[in-house]
Amino acid sequence: MRKHFEGSDPLFGGDHKLGLGDLFFDSSSSIDSFNFFPDPDVPSQVTLQVHATTTSTSPTSHLVNSTSSITDVDYHWDGITFAQSGGYYPPDNALAAGAYIVITAENDAIQFATLQGTAAQTESLNTFFSPVLSSGYFLTDPRVLYDATHHQFVVAVDEVSNTLNSSYVLLAVSKSDLTTTSLSSANWLFEAVSTTYTLNGLTTWSDQPLVAVDGHNIYISTNQFTPSSSGTFQGTAVTILDDGLYSGSSSAVLSTKNYAAPSYQTAEIVGGGTYYGEYLVSNTHNSLSIFESLNGASTSPVTVSLDNIDFGNGSYSVSQYGTKYKLDAGDGRITSAAYDSVNQKLYVVFEGQPHNTPATPSVEWVQLDMTTFNASGGTTAPTVLHSGNLNSLLPTTGATAGAATFNGSVAVDANGDVLFNFNVSGSHMYPADYFTFWKGAGGATSSTMPSLATPIDYHDSVAAYIDPGRDPVARWGDYSTATFDPAHANGFYISNEFDNGKSFIYSSWGTSVDHVLV
């Protein structure tokens, strides 16, 4: 699903960690008929000078940056950078907010800050997970969650052997609702969960873990690949654990089940009594595969037709101002999902091509009514209430003329408002971070006209981004993050990537973190 760095570039030198070439699914396989199977997607790394700093010669007076005043944004700060990561790309964004602090993570760094972005403390993920780190393994794809039931944070990361033949998902659960930005490991409980599974008679390792909590259990969805950099996708493994780690013991595996469709994204079902669990949803190209998991038991997947929402073939990229180098926008996964438990509405986002012409990719969004699905115990497919693409919201003149939207995420607040977080880039602009929202989306019916706000730019790049491998289609993302604010019924926290200049000789990425009140 992603473009991958192929080999070492003599202009920039070596030390590119585990650069994987593009891999293609064998259409003769009987696993599934889906055309957009994922590729192994591990980060690359370049050598940075010790204490590398980021420099930019671009004028910044016109840029939306960390000192700008932005509509609907309460607090706004710059987070983890390429230099702080130790030279990894792409960043693989993750974020969660608790009652007192915000935790963000990227490849290979984690940062704790106050709710206003102050007193930030940063360290490597290798240091953070050192109590359970294995020798001969590397870390990728961090995720950060806040369990509002336990009032504890959960941090997860994929740990893959350097030989790409075995894997774990490392978990860290905070002992309390952290009140300071201290990095002390004494505040955390750690566990390593094996994700080396046999699928279709073959040993597989996990990639791109999607992790969720529902106040009762921990859910891990992973794409499974055969060993080596030429490995092929074998299916999705969904691992469900109990909450033992929260109380100081260990989390036992309740169940593990395999699915043919790729990248089942999680969406927490919140509430008391039996009203918890997770929806898991996969993009199967112009349709969705969805099932419910509760306390270790799962329903069978059902299919939801999306008609011709995606006219392309998955090979999407977006332009940047002033360069031939493009950014990848071909992530066929459901990159984010969020559930409004009060109104029984599920939202998903993914990248697609909304029209035959122009062939400009966009973040596509879908609103599903889960009422009949829930009432049937998961045997009746949910109803598509509304769908759309975020390109249609952009002004058609000026910098955004002909621009694409990509790298999307979605969240729902306690009032039933929905927010979409995404990137915008095109031939007239550098990549930038945007959001839009739909107030009162939870009350929508089939006759409601969706009312999304004009997209708001919350951070611009200072230059076009060219990844250290100088790939014609640069690696970007792989994620942005949007999450609800547990302290404000109309609040969200969002984070995304931007180009912040150069670190040493490389294009450098930065991350923006914002608190939004709609």
N, C-alpha and C positions, 0 to 999 in steps of 0.2 A: 504493500500500500504506500510505501514511501520510497523516495530516491535515496540511494546509499552511496557513500564515498567509495570510490574504486581505486585502491592502491595509493601510493605515495606520490606527491607532486614535487618534482625536483626543484621547483621555484621556492617552495616553502619548507622543504626538508621532510624528514621522516617522523617517526614516533606517532603515527596515526594508529590508534588502538582499535584493532578488530574491524578494519574497514571491510564492509560487505558489499558485494556487487548486487545489482537488481536480480531478483530471482522470480521465476514464473511458474505458476501452477500447471501441472500436467493435466490438460483437459480430458485425457483418456481415463483419469482416475475416477473411481465410483464414489468418492467421498461426498460430493455435492455438485450441483450444477451452477453454483455461484461463480461469477466471472472475476471477482475482485478479491481473491484470497491474499492474505497478508504475507509479507516477506519478513524474515528476521530483521530486527531493527535495533541494533545496539549502538551506543554512542561512539563517536570518534573523539580522539584527543590529540592535541598538539602541544609541543613544548613551549612554555612561556618563560620569559626571563623572571628571575626571582623578584618578587614585589612589583610585578608588571602593573603599570597604570594605564588608564584609558585616556586617549587624547582625541580631540576633534578640532578640525580647522574650519568647520562649517559654521556660518552665523546662526545663532540660536534665538534671535529676537522674535522670529515668526513662529517658533515652535511651541507646541503644547508640551510642557515639561513638568517637573516635580514642583516648580514654584508657581505654576499657572493657576488661575481661578477658573474652575470648570463647573458648568451647570450640573446640579444634582450631586456633585461630588463633595463629600464632607471633609475627608482627609485623603491625601495623595502623596505617595513617596516612591522613590526608586529603590528596588530591592536588590536581589542577588545579581551579580554581573559575571560575564565570561571569565574575567581574571580571577574572581573569587572561586569560580568552579574548578580552577586548575586547568582551563583550556579545553573543556568538553563542549561538544555541540552535537545535536541541538540541546536546548536547556531542559526540556521535559518538565513543564511548569506544574507546580502543586501548591495548594494554599488551603488553610483552614483557620477560622477565628473562634476563640473561646470567649469567656467572660472578661479576661484580662489581657490576653496577648494574641498575636497573630503569628502563625508558623508558616513559612514558605520553604519550598525545597526545589532544587534543580539538580541536574547532573553536574558535579558531584559536590553539592553544598546544601546545607540547611541553615536557616536563619530564623531567630526569634526576635520579635519586635513588639512594642506596645501597640495598643489599638490605634494609636496615632502615628505609628511608624518610627517612634523614637527608641533610643537605647538598644539599637539592633546589635545582636551577637550572632556571629557566623562561624561555622566550622565545616569540615568536610564530612560527607556521609560516611566515609570509611572510619573516621574518628568516632562519629556518633554511634555507629553500629559495631564498634570494636568488641563489645562483650560477646557477640555471636558471629563475628565475621570469620569466614573460612579462608585459609590460605589457598592461593591459586584460583581465586574467583574475582570477578569485577561486579560493580553495582550499576544499575541503570533503572530508569523509569520510577522515580520516587512518587509516592502518593501521600497526602496528609489529610486527615479527617478529624472532625470533632464529634464525639458521641454525646449528644445533648441529654441523653438519658443518664449516663454514668458521669457526665461532666468531666470527661477525660479525652485527651488527644490520642490519636493512633497515627503512627508513621509507618509506612511500608516501602520496601524497595525490592526489586528483582536482583537476586545474586546468581550469576551464571558463571560456570567454570570457564577458564580461559580456553579450554579445548572444545567448548560448546557441546558438552555431552551430559551435563547434569545441572540442576538448578535448585534454588530455594527462594522463597519469599521471606524476607526478614521483617519481623514485626516489632514495634516498640509502642508500649502503652504507658502514658504518663500516670503516675501514682495519684494525681489529684488534678483539679482544674488549675493549671499553673498560673501563678500570680506575678511572676517575674520572668525576665528574659534569660535567666541562668541556663547555661548549657550543661550543667552537672548531670552526669549519667545516673547519679543517685536518685534522680527524680523519675526514673523510667524503669520499666520491666521489659525484658527482651525475650524473643523466641525466634527460632528458625524453623520454617515449615517446608518440608521437601515438596518440590513440584516436578520431580523427575518421574514421569509417568509412562506407562506402556500403552500406546494407542495403535490400533491396527497391527498389533504384533511387533511394534517398533518402539525402542526407547526414545523418549522425547524430553526436551528441556523447555522451560517456560519463557515467554517474552511478553512485554507490554501488559503487566498485571493491572487489572481494574479491581480496586479494593473498596469495600463498603461495609458499613456497620448499621444495625437497626435497633441498638439498645439491648439486644439479646445475643446476637451472633456476629461473626466476622465472615464476610463473603469475599472470595478471591476468584476472579475470572482471568484465565491466562490462555494465550495462543501457544500451542505446542508444536515444536519443530524437531525434526530428526537431527542427529548430531552433525556438527561441522558447519562452515559458512555456506555450504551448498545445500543445507537442510531444506526440507519441504514441509509445508504446513500439513498437520495431521488432524487437527480439530481443536476445539476449545475445551478446556478442563475447568469445571466449576467446583471449587473446594469450599466447604462450609465448616467453620470451627465454632466451638462454644466460647463463652466469655471468661474462661478460667484465668486468662492472663490479666484481666482487670483486677482480680483479687489477690494476685501474687503467686498463683500456681502456674499452670500452663494451659493453653487452649487446645483441647482435644479435637481431632477431626471427626465431625459428625457424618459427613458424606463427601464423596467425590464422584462426579458424573461427567461424562464426555459428550460433546455435541459436535455435529459436522459443521454447522455454520460458524463463522469466525467472530471473535471479539464481542462477546456478549457484554454490553455495558450495563452497569447496575444503577438502580434508582430506588432509594430507600422508601419503604412504606412505614410511616411514623404513626404513633398512636399507642393506646393502652390495650390491654387484653390481647385478643387475637389479631389486633390491627397492627401488625408489624411484619417484617419480612423484606423481600427485595423483588422488584421486577427486574428481569434480565432481558435485554432487547438487542438484536443484531440486525444490521443493514444487509439485506440479501438482494439488493439492486432492484429498485422500484417496488419493493415490498419489505416488510419487517417480520422477523421471527421473534416471538415474545413468549415468556413463561414466567411463572411466579415461584419463588422459593421461600419456604417457611420452616424454620427450625429443623433443617436437614432434609426435608422432603420437598420435591419440586413437581410441578405440573408438567405435562407434555407441551412442547412449543406449538403455538398456533401462528398462522400466517395472516398478515394484514397487508392488503394491496395498497400501494401508493400511486397507482396508475403510472403515467410517464413523468415522474418527478425529476428523473435524471436521464438526459438524452446522450450522455457521453459514455466513455469507455474506462474511466478511472484514471487516465493519464493526464492530470490537470496541473497547470502551473500558472503563475501570475507574473505580470511584468513589474518592473521598477523603473523609476525615472532615471535617465542618464546612463543606462547600462544594458548590455545584452543578457546579463545574468538574471535568471528568474528565481522565484521561490516556489517550493512545492505546495500544491493544494489538492493532492490526489489521495487523501486519506478516506478510504471507503468505510471506515468504522463509524459507528455511532460514537462521536467523540465526547459526548456528554448527554446525560439524561437527568431529569428532575421530576418528582411527583408531588402534586398538590393533594394531600390526603383528605382535606376538608371537602374539596370539590371533585375529587376523583378524576383529576386530569393529569396525564403523563405527557411530558415534553421531551423531544429528542432533537438533536442537531447532527448534521453530517455534511460533508463536502460533495457537491455534485455539479452538473451542468444543466441549468434550468431551461435552456432553450436550444434548438438546433443551431440557430444563428442569432446573435453572436455566440461563439463557443467560449464564453467567459465563465469560469467556475464561480460558484457561490456557496455560502453556507445555506443549506436548506433546513427548514424547521417544520416540525409536525406537532400538532396538539391532538392527543387521543383522549376520548371519553372512555374511562375504564369501568363504568357502571355495570354494563352487561357482563364483561369479563369477570369482575369481582363476584357478581351475583351467581354466576354459573360455576364458580370454583375454578376458573381458568380454562374452561372448555370452549367458551364462545369468544371469538375474536373481538377485540375492542373496536370502537368506531372512530374513524378519522373525522374530527370536527373541522379542523383547519390546517392548512399547510401553506408554505410560502418560501421565498428566498430573500435574503437580506440585500442582495444587489438592487432589488427594486426600491429600496428605501434611500439609496444614495442620490444626491443631486447629479443630474446628467450634464451639468456644465461645470467648468472650473477644474480643480485638481482631481475630483472623483469621477470625471467623465470617462466612461469605459472601464472603470476600476473593478476589481474583483474583491469579494469578501471570502475569508477562509479562516481556519484555525478557531472554530467556534466552541463556545460552552454556554450552558444554560443553568439558571437557578430560579427557584420559586420562593417568595417570602411568605410570612405568616398571614398576610392579607390576600394571598392568591394572585399577587402581581408576578409577572414573569420577566426576567432580564436575560438578554442575549449579549454575550461578550465575544468579540471577534477582531480580526485584523482586516485592514483595507490596504490595497496597493494597486498601482497602475502605472501606465506610461507617463503620467503627469505628476506623480507623487511618490515619495518614499513610503515604505510600509509604516502604518500607524495603528494604534490601538483604539478601538471604538466600542461603544455599547449602545443598546437601545432597550426599551422596555414597553410592556403592555400592561397598563394598570387595569386591574379588575378582570384579568384574563380568566381567572377561575370561574367566573359567572357566565362565561360564554356558552351559547347554544349554537346549533348548526346555522341559525339565521343571523347570528352576530357577525358584524363586520370587524375583523381584527383591526385594532387601532394601536399601531406601534409608533413610538416617538421618533422624530427625526434623529438619526444616529449622532451620537456625541463623541467627538475626538478627545480622548483623555491622555494620549501620549504619542508624539511623533518621533520618527527616526531622524537622525542627523545626516544619514547617508544611505545609499543602497547597500544591502547586505550581500556579501560574497563569502560563502563559507570557506574555512581554511583549506578544504580540499579543492577549491575552485571548481566545484561541480557546476555544470551549466544550469542545473536546477538545484538551488541550494536547499539544504535541509533547514526547516523552520518548524518551530513548535516543540515537540509533537502535540503539545496540549496548550490551551489556555485554561483558566479556572474561573468559575463563578460559583459562589456559595452564599447561602442565606446568612444573615447576621442574627445570632441567637439573642441579642440584646435589643433589637429594634424590629418591630413588626413590618416596617417598610424598608428594611435595610439589607444591603448586599455587600460582600467583599469580592473584588475581581482582580485578576492579574493577567498580564500578557507580555509578550516579547517585543522589543524594538532594537534597532541598531543604534548604539551609543558612541560610535566612532571607531578608533583602532586601539587594540591592545597589542603592544610590540609591533609585529608586521601584519597582524590579522584583523579582518573585520571583527568587531566585537559586539556581542549582544548584551542587552540589559533587560531588566524586568521592571514593570510598573505595577504598583499595588494601590488600589483605591477603595475607599469606603463610600458607597453610594446610598443615598436616601431618596426614594422616588415618591 
